[in-house]
């Protein structure tokens, strides 16, 4: 007698049960969510009951129609429960327990009512009959309300998952995506093969496709639950291959092998295979875990980098605004002090002259600091403008020498300037920026030299001008040299010797020279043994249109 089932139905039912149990074990082993483990176990139980009792109803068939009807009602009783458990899994997976508490109660109540009227009454499944030896269902008056309740649970599940998808971050979306794919495929198979075909086309021989699609749902849900934390495609593939290999091996050993010695030998091979398969799975899991940890660390570093970059931008803007606001008042103070010291407002009392000179010097230092901060902010924001032209570099160096000669003499230093015998080729660049760079280097040499001498030499080296500033000052160690040209960096002995510095002079000098394709470096034999700074600047460069 044709039972209305494909010949491979028995194999499929057994396989679906085994895979369902295996998926439950995977979720219990890998997932850290205790509630989701229990919900998924419930889904596996309801699926197995649905598939098994639907299969048994078709196997019993015409031989015992009463028992077949009971089996079928059991299968239909657990169907809404599987749908409800899928909804609850979505609630806990998304953390919507409190947000949609009332909706969850409504879904549970409606799903429960749908199960009770199906399993306990004839309102949905009234009887069975056979059409061309295929089992068919005689539906009761409550079929349409039952479908309405089931559709409500389906729609609420898809609504919940869809809303969670659009409200979640990138990583969570990947997890929800698999649940959505599994739910949609499962629902679609049931709508087509369990509702549309039998109700509207009177085709009943494909019922089993809708029933067995539950394994499709469980597979995607299990993958979504465990993948987000540790599981990967390769591990899933290895587990499936091992499961299939072991299953076929067991069949071959116990069903096809008759000799005891061969059976024991094959069991030994099987145990060795299982050992190596588990070792491979563990190694793959560790690799995936390491990659996921690395990915998470990279994402955290990326977020931190962007935050630091934003903070750095805000710092530069703050420095720029602050410097601009201070520059005007300081210029005004400088002007009035200069006029007072030069008696533009009349004779100056002797007792005020020294205090006003000190105020003027302090103001000049503050003007220098503000200027350095303004240059720093412009450099970091890429807003430095260069007004380039041809000029004589030795003239700029000589002017700097004359300007700082008084400072050197006050400290009792021997200050020398060795001018080239012949005029050097003209340099193309921004004379103000280059002057500031050279000035910072020479000024530092005088500030950090307590006794001895400071010497400036200007010469030609191939297609470049080489400016050498040497002194007998505090010098520096090899470790200090590494940070010498960084912003806000000063060596410890320099801070003690000169407390007014900002630590920006050499950094700004380096940047200004780099804008002109030049470079700066320093040498010292050690602490207390003086230092030599070198400034190299090309006479010609191809940067006319830069900046």
C-alpha positions as CSV (number, residue, x, y, z in Angstrom):
1,X,0.0,0.0,0.0
2,X,1.3,3.5,-0.9
3,X,1.5,5.4,2.4
4,X,1.7,8.7,0.5
5,X,5.4,9.2,1.5
6,X,8.6,9.4,-0.5
7,X,10.7,6.2,-0.1
8,X,13.4,8.2,1.7
9,X,11.0,9.6,4.3
10,X,12.2,7.2,7.0
11,X,15.8,8.3,6.5
12,X,14.9,12.0,6.5
13,X,12.9,11.7,9.8
14,X,15.7,9.9,11.6
15,X,18.3,12.3,10.2
16,X,16.2,15.4,11.2
17,X,15.9,14.1,14.8
18,X,19.6,13.4,15.0
19,X,20.5,16.8,13.6
20,X,18.0,18.5,15.9
21,X,19.6,16.9,18.9
22,X,23.1,17.8,17.6
23,X,22.1,21.4,17.2
24,X,20.7,21.5,20.7
25,X,24.0,20.2,22.0
26,X,25.9,22.8,20.0
27,X,23.9,25.6,21.4
28,X,24.3,24.3,24.9
29,X,28.1,23.9,24.4
30,X,28.8,27.2,22.7
31,X,26.1,29.8,23.7
32,X,26.7,31.8,26.9
33,X,22.9,32.6,27.1
34,X,21.3,30.3,29.6
35,X,17.7,31.4,28.8
36,X,18.3,31.0,25.0
37,X,19.7,27.5,25.6
38,X,16.4,26.5,27.3
39,X,14.2,28.2,24.6
40,X,16.2,26.5,21.9
41,X,15.9,23.1,23.6
42,X,12.1,23.7,23.7
43,X,12.1,24.5,20.0
44,X,14.0,21.2,19.3
45,X,11.5,19.2,21.4
46,X,8.5,20.8,19.6
47,X,10.1,20.2,16.2
48,X,10.8,16.6,16.9
49,X,7.3,16.0,18.2
50,X,5.8,17.8,15.2
51,X,7.9,15.9,12.6
52,X,7.7,12.5,14.3
53,X,3.9,12.5,15.0
54,X,3.1,13.8,11.5
55,X,5.3,11.0,10.1
56,X,3.6,8.4,12.4
57,X,0.2,9.6,11.3
58,X,1.1,8.9,7.7
59,X,2.7,5.6,8.5
60,X,-0.4,4.3,10.5
61,X,-2.6,5.7,7.7
62,X,-5.5,3.6,6.7
63,X,-4.6,0.7,9.0
64,X,-5.8,2.7,12.1
65,X,-7.4,6.0,11.2
66,X,-8.3,6.7,14.9
67,X,-4.7,6.5,16.0
68,X,-3.5,8.4,12.9
69,X,-5.9,11.3,13.8
70,X,-4.6,11.3,17.4
71,X,-1.0,11.5,16.0
72,X,-1.9,14.2,13.6
73,X,-3.6,16.3,16.4
74,X,-0.5,16.0,18.5
75,X,1.6,17.3,15.6
76,X,-0.8,20.2,15.0
77,X,-0.9,20.9,18.8
78,X,2.9,21.5,19.0
79,X,3.0,23.6,15.8
80,X,1.9,26.9,17.4
81,X,4.1,26.3,20.4
82,X,7.2,26.1,18.1
83,X,6.1,29.4,16.6
84,X,5.7,31.0,20.0
85,X,9.1,29.7,21.2
86,X,10.7,31.3,18.1
87,X,9.1,34.6,19.0
88,X,10.3,34.3,22.6
89,X,13.8,33.5,21.4
90,X,13.8,36.7,19.4
91,X,12.7,38.7,22.5
92,X,15.6,37.4,24.6
93,X,18.1,37.6,21.8
94,X,17.3,41.3,21.2
95,X,16.8,42.1,24.9
96,X,13.2,43.2,24.4
97,X,11.8,41.5,27.5
98,X,10.5,44.7,29.1
99,X,10.0,46.8,25.9
100,X,7.4,44.4,24.4
101,X,6.2,42.7,27.6
102,X,2.5,43.2,26.7
103,X,3.0,42.0,23.1
104,X,4.8,38.9,24.4
105,X,1.9,38.1,26.8
106,X,-0.5,38.4,23.8
107,X,1.6,36.2,21.6
108,X,1.9,33.5,24.3
109,X,-1.8,33.6,25.0
110,X,-2.9,33.4,21.4
111,X,-0.4,30.7,20.6
112,X,-1.6,28.7,23.6
113,X,-5.2,29.0,22.6
114,X,-4.3,27.9,19.0
115,X,-2.6,24.8,20.4
116,X,-5.5,23.9,22.8
117,X,-8.3,24.2,20.3
118,X,-6.2,22.1,17.8
119,X,-5.2,19.3,20.2
120,X,-8.3,19.3,22.4
121,X,-11.2,19.9,20.0
122,X,-12.3,19.1,16.5
123,X,-12.5,22.8,15.5
124,X,-9.3,22.7,13.5
125,X,-8.5,19.0,12.6
126,X,-11.9,17.3,12.4
127,X,-10.9,14.1,10.7
128,X,-8.6,12.4,8.1
129,X,-9.3,10.9,4.7
130,X,-7.1,9.5,2.0
131,X,-6.9,10.9,-1.5
132,X,-5.1,8.5,-3.9
133,X,-3.6,6.8,-0.9
134,X,-2.2,10.2,0.4
135,X,-3.4,11.3,3.9
136,X,-5.5,14.4,3.8
137,X,-7.1,16.4,6.6
138,X,-10.8,17.3,7.0
139,X,-10.7,20.8,8.5
140,X,-13.2,22.0,11.1
141,X,-15.0,25.3,11.4
142,X,-12.2,26.8,13.5
143,X,-9.5,26.5,10.7
144,X,-9.8,30.1,9.6
145,X,-9.5,31.6,13.2
146,X,-6.6,29.1,13.8
147,X,-4.8,30.3,10.7
148,X,-5.4,33.9,11.8
149,X,-3.8,33.3,15.2
150,X,-0.8,31.5,13.7
151,X,-0.4,34.3,11.1
152,X,-0.5,36.8,14.0
153,X,2.4,35.0,15.8
154,X,4.4,34.8,12.6
155,X,3.9,38.5,11.8
156,X,4.8,39.6,15.3
157,X,8.0,37.4,15.2
158,X,9.1,39.0,11.9
159,X,8.2,42.4,13.1
160,X,10.3,42.0,16.2
161,X,13.3,40.6,14.4
162,X,13.0,43.3,11.7
163,X,12.8,46.1,14.3
164,X,15.7,44.7,16.2
165,X,17.8,44.4,13.0
166,X,17.4,48.1,12.2
167,X,18.0,49.2,15.8
168,X,21.1,47.1,16.4
169,X,24.8,47.6,15.8
170,X,26.7,45.9,13.0
171,X,27.7,42.8,14.9
172,X,24.2,42.2,16.3
173,X,22.7,42.6,12.8
174,X,24.8,39.7,11.5
175,X,23.3,37.5,14.2
176,X,19.7,38.7,13.7
177,X,20.1,38.2,9.9
178,X,20.5,34.4,10.2
179,X,17.4,34.1,12.5
180,X,15.4,36.2,10.0
181,X,16.5,34.0,7.1
182,X,15.6,30.8,9.0
183,X,12.2,32.1,10.1
184,X,11.3,33.4,6.7
185,X,12.2,30.2,4.9
186,X,10.4,28.1,7.5
187,X,7.3,30.3,7.4
188,X,7.3,30.3,3.6
189,X,7.6,26.5,3.3
190,X,4.6,26.0,5.7
191,X,2.5,28.6,4.0
192,X,3.1,27.0,0.6
193,X,3.0,23.3,1.3
194,X,0.9,23.1,4.5
195,X,-1.7,25.8,3.8
196,X,-1.8,27.0,0.1
197,X,-1.4,23.6,-1.6
198,X,-3.9,21.5,0.5
199,X,-6.5,24.3,1.1
200,X,-6.6,25.9,-2.4
201,X,-5.1,23.4,-4.8
202,X,-6.1,20.2,-2.9
203,X,-2.6,18.9,-3.2
204,X,-1.6,17.0,-0.1
205,X,1.4,14.9,-1.1
206,X,3.9,17.7,-0.2
207,X,2.9,18.1,3.5
208,X,6.1,16.6,4.6
209,X,8.2,19.4,3.0
210,X,6.5,22.0,5.2
211,X,6.9,19.8,8.3
212,X,10.6,19.0,7.7
213,X,11.5,22.7,7.0
214,X,11.6,23.1,10.8
215,X,15.2,21.8,10.6
216,X,16.0,24.6,8.3
217,X,14.8,27.1,10.9
218,X,16.7,25.4,13.8
219,X,19.9,25.2,11.7
220,X,19.9,29.0,11.1
221,X,18.9,29.9,14.6
222,X,21.6,27.7,16.1
223,X,24.2,29.2,13.8
224,X,23.1,32.7,14.7
225,X,23.2,32.0,18.4
226,X,26.6,30.5,18.5
227,X,28.4,32.3,15.6
228,X,28.2,35.7,17.2
229,X,30.5,34.4,19.9
230,X,32.7,31.7,18.7
231,X,31.3,29.5,16.0
232,X,32.4,29.8,12.3
233,X,31.5,28.3,9.0
234,X,34.5,26.0,9.0
235,X,33.7,24.6,12.4
236,X,30.1,24.1,11.4
237,X,31.3,22.3,8.2
238,X,33.7,20.1,10.2
239,X,31.0,19.1,12.7
240,X,28.5,18.2,9.9
241,X,31.2,16.2,8.0
242,X,32.2,14.4,11.2
243,X,28.5,13.7,12.1
244,X,27.8,12.2,8.7
245,X,31.0,10.2,8.6
246,X,30.4,8.7,12.1
247,X,26.7,8.0,11.2
248,X,27.6,6.1,8.0
249,X,30.6,4.4,9.7
250,X,28.3,3.1,12.5
251,X,25.8,1.8,10.0
252,X,28.6,0.0,8.1
253,X,30.1,-1.5,11.3
254,X,26.9,-2.8,12.9
255,X,24.7,-3.5,9.9
256,X,27.1,-4.7,7.2
257,X,30.1,-6.1,9.1
258,X,29.6,-9.7,10.3
259,X,33.0,-10.7,11.6
260,X,33.7,-9.7,15.2
261,X,37.4,-9.0,14.7
262,X,36.8,-6.7,11.7
263,X,34.0,-5.0,13.7
264,X,36.4,-4.3,16.6
265,X,39.1,-3.1,14.2
266,X,36.7,-0.7,12.5
267,X,35.5,0.6,15.9
268,X,39.1,1.3,16.8
269,X,39.6,3.2,13.5
270,X,36.4,5.1,14.3
271,X,37.6,6.1,17.7
272,X,40.9,7.4,16.2
273,X,39.0,9.3,13.6
274,X,36.8,10.9,16.3
275,X,39.8,11.9,18.3
276,X,41.5,13.6,15.3
277,X,38.3,15.2,14.3
278,X,37.7,16.8,17.7
279,X,41.4,17.9,17.7
280,X,40.8,19.6,14.4
281,X,37.6,21.3,15.6
282,X,39.4,22.6,18.8
283,X,42.3,24.0,16.7
284,X,39.8,25.7,14.3
285,X,37.8,27.1,17.2
286,X,41.0,28.5,18.8
287,X,41.9,30.1,15.5
288,X,38.5,31.6,15.0
289,X,38.4,32.9,18.6
290,X,41.8,34.5,18.2
291,X,40.7,36.2,14.9
292,X,37.4,37.4,16.6
293,X,39.3,38.8,19.6
294,X,41.7,40.5,17.2
295,X,38.8,41.9,15.2
296,X,37.2,43.2,18.4
297,X,40.4,44.7,19.5
298,X,40.8,46.4,16.1
299,X,37.3,47.8,16.3
300,X,38.0,49.2,19.8
301,X,41.3,50.7,18.6
302,X,39.5,52.2,15.6
303,X,36.9,53.8,17.8
304,X,39.6,55.1,20.2
305,X,41.6,56.4,17.2
306,X,38.7,58.3,15.8
307,X,37.9,59.7,19.3
308,X,41.5,60.8,19.8
309,X,41.6,62.3,16.3
310,X,38.5,64.3,17.2
311,X,39.9,65.4,20.5
312,X,43.1,66.4,18.7
313,X,41.1,68.4,16.2
314,X,39.2,70.2,19.0
315,X,42.6,70.9,20.7
316,X,44.0,72.4,17.6
317,X,40.8,74.6,17.2
318,X,41.0,75.6,20.8
319,X,44.7,76.6,20.5
320,X,43.9,78.5,17.3
321,X,41.0,80.4,18.8
322,X,42.8,81.1,22.0
323,X,45.9,82.3,20.3
324,X,44.0,84.6,18.0
325,X,42.1,86.1,21.0
326,X,45.3,86.7,22.9
327,X,47.4,88.0,20.1
328,X,45.5,91.3,19.7
329,X,45.5,92.3,23.4
330,X,49.2,91.4,23.8
331,X,50.1,93.5,20.8
332,X,48.2,96.4,22.3
333,X,50.0,95.9,25.6
334,X,53.4,95.8,23.8
335,X,52.6,99.0,22.0
336,X,51.7,101.0,25.1
337,X,54.6,99.7,27.0
338,X,57.0,100.6,24.2
339,X,55.6,104.1,24.1
340,X,55.8,104.5,27.9
341,X,59.4,103.2,28.0
342,X,60.4,105.6,25.2
343,X,58.6,108.5,27.1
344,X,56.0,109.2,24.4
345,X,53.7,110.2,27.1
346,X,56.2,112.3,28.9
347,X,59.1,111.7,31.3
348,X,59.0,108.3,33.0
349,X,59.7,108.2,36.8
350,X,62.9,106.3,37.5
351,X,61.3,103.9,40.0
352,X,58.8,102.7,37.2
353,X,61.4,102.1,34.5
354,X,62.8,98.8,35.7
355,X,59.3,97.3,36.5
356,X,58.0,98.4,33.1
357,X,61.0,96.9,31.4
358,X,60.3,93.6,33.2
359,X,56.6,93.8,32.2
360,X,57.7,94.4,28.6
361,X,60.1,91.4,28.6
362,X,57.4,89.2,30.2
363,X,54.9,90.4,27.5
364,X,57.5,89.6,24.8
365,X,57.9,86.0,26.2
366,X,54.1,85.7,26.2
367,X,53.9,87.0,22.6
368,X,56.4,84.3,21.6
369,X,54.5,81.5,23.4
370,X,51.2,82.7,21.8
371,X,52.9,82.8,18.4
372,X,54.2,79.2,18.9
373,X,50.7,78.0,19.8
374,X,49.2,79.7,16.8
375,X,51.8,78.1,14.5
376,X,51.2,74.7,16.2
377,X,47.5,74.9,15.6
378,X,47.9,76.0,12.0
379,X,50.4,73.2,11.3
380,X,48.1,70.5,12.8
381,X,45.1,71.8,11.0
382,X,47.0,72.2,7.7
383,X,46.4,75.9,7.4
384,X,50.0,77.1,7.1
385,X,50.3,79.5,4.2
386,X,53.7,80.1,2.6
387,X,54.4,83.3,0.8
388,X,57.4,82.3,-1.2
389,X,60.0,84.4,-3.0
390,X,63.8,84.4,-3.6
391,X,66.0,85.8,-0.8
392,X,69.5,85.7,0.5
393,X,69.7,83.2,3.4
394,X,72.9,84.6,4.9
395,X,71.3,88.0,5.3
396,X,68.5,86.5,7.4
397,X,71.1,84.6,9.6
398,X,73.1,87.8,10.0
399,X,70.0,89.7,11.2
400,X,69.2,87.0,13.7
401,X,72.8,87.2,15.0
402,X,72.6,90.9,15.4
403,X,69.2,90.7,17.2
404,X,70.4,88.1,19.7
405,X,73.9,89.5,20.2
406,X,72.7,91.5,23.2
407,X,71.2,88.5,24.9
408,X,74.5,86.6,24.5
409,X,76.6,89.4,25.8
410,X,74.3,89.7,28.9
411,X,75.1,86.1,29.7
412,X,78.9,86.7,29.1
413,X,78.9,84.3,26.1
414,X,81.2,84.5,23.1
415,X,78.8,84.8,20.2
416,X,80.3,84.3,16.7
417,X,78.8,84.4,13.2
418,X,80.9,82.9,10.4
419,X,79.6,84.4,7.2
420,X,80.4,82.7,3.8
421,X,83.2,84.4,1.8
422,X,81.1,84.5,-1.3
423,X,77.4,85.2,-1.7
424,X,75.3,82.0,-1.8
425,X,72.7,81.3,-4.4
426,X,69.3,82.7,-3.4
427,X,66.8,80.4,-1.6
428,X,63.2,80.1,-2.8
429,X,60.7,80.0,0.1
430,X,58.9,81.9,2.8
431,X,61.6,84.1,4.4
432,X,59.5,84.7,7.6
433,X,59.0,81.0,8.2
434,X,62.6,80.1,7.6
435,X,63.8,83.0,9.7
436,X,61.6,81.8,12.6
437,X,63.0,78.3,12.2
438,X,66.6,79.5,12.4
439,X,65.8,82.0,15.1
440,X,64.3,79.2,17.3
441,X,67.5,77.1,17.0
442,X,69.9,80.0,17.7
443,X,67.7,81.4,20.6
444,X,67.7,77.9,22.2
445,X,71.5,77.7,21.9
446,X,71.9,81.0,23.9
447,X,69.2,80.1,26.5
448,X,70.7,76.7,27.3
449,X,74.3,77.8,27.4
450,X,75.5,79.1,30.7
451,X,79.2,79.7,29.9
452,X,81.5,79.4,26.9
453,X,80.4,80.2,23.4
454,X,77.7,79.9,20.7
455,X,78.8,79.9,17.0
456,X,76.8,80.2,13.8
457,X,78.3,79.0,10.5
458,X,76.7,79.3,7.0
459,X,78.1,77.4,4.1
460,X,77.2,75.6,0.9
461,X,76.9,71.9,0.5
462,X,76.1,70.7,-3.1
463,X,72.7,72.2,-4.0
464,X,71.9,73.2,-0.4
465,X,72.7,75.7,2.2
466,X,74.0,74.2,5.5
467,X,73.6,76.3,8.7
468,X,75.5,75.0,11.7
469,X,74.7,76.3,15.2
470,X,77.1,74.9,17.9
471,X,77.4,75.7,21.6
472,X,79.0,74.6,24.9
473,X,75.7,74.3,26.6
474,X,73.9,71.6,28.5
475,X,73.9,69.0,25.6
476,X,71.7,65.9,25.7
477,X,71.9,62.1,25.8
478,X,71.0,59.7,23.0
479,X,67.7,58.9,24.7
480,X,66.8,62.6,24.9
481,X,67.6,63.1,21.2
482,X,64.7,60.8,20.2
483,X,62.2,63.3,21.5
484,X,64.1,66.5,20.9
485,X,62.0,67.7,17.9
486,X,58.5,66.6,19.2
487,X,55.9,69.1,20.3
488,X,55.8,70.2,24.0
489,X,59.0,68.3,24.7
490,X,61.9,69.7,26.7
491,X,64.8,67.9,28.4
492,X,64.7,67.9,32.2
493,X,67.9,70.0,32.7
494,X,66.5,72.5,30.2
495,X,63.3,73.0,32.3
496,X,65.4,73.8,35.3
497,X,67.7,76.2,33.5
498,X,65.0,78.0,31.6
499,X,61.5,77.7,33.0
500,X,59.7,80.0,30.5
501,X,59.9,77.7,27.4
502,X,56.9,76.0,25.8
503,X,58.8,73.1,24.2
504,X,57.5,74.1,20.7
505,X,60.4,75.9,19.2
506,X,62.3,73.0,17.7
507,X,59.1,71.2,16.6
508,X,57.9,74.3,14.7
509,X,61.4,74.8,13.2
510,X,61.4,71.2,12.0
511,X,57.9,71.6,10.4
512,X,58.7,74.9,8.7
513,X,61.9,73.4,7.2
514,X,60.0,70.3,6.0
515,X,57.5,72.6,4.2
516,X,60.6,73.8,2.2
517,X,61.9,70.3,1.7
518,X,64.7,71.0,4.2
519,X,65.7,69.1,7.3
520,X,67.1,69.7,10.8
521,X,69.1,67.3,13.0
522,X,71.3,67.6,16.1
523,X,74.4,66.0,17.6
524,X,75.8,65.9,21.1
525,X,78.6,64.0,22.9
526,X,76.4,63.8,26.0
527,X,75.1,65.8,28.9
528,X,77.0,69.0,29.7
529,X,79.2,68.6,26.5
530,X,77.4,71.1,24.3
531,X,75.4,70.4,21.1
532,X,75.5,71.1,17.4
533,X,72.3,71.7,15.3
534,X,72.3,71.4,11.5
535,X,69.8,73.1,9.2
536,X,69.9,72.0,5.6
537,X,67.8,73.9,3.0
538,X,67.8,73.4,-0.8
539,X,68.5,76.5,-2.9
540,X,65.8,75.4,-5.4
541,X,62.8,73.1,-5.0
542,X,59.7,72.3,-6.9
543,X,57.2,73.4,-4.3
544,X,56.2,76.7,-5.7
545,X,52.5,75.8,-5.7
546,X,52.4,73.9,-2.4
547,X,50.5,75.2,0.6
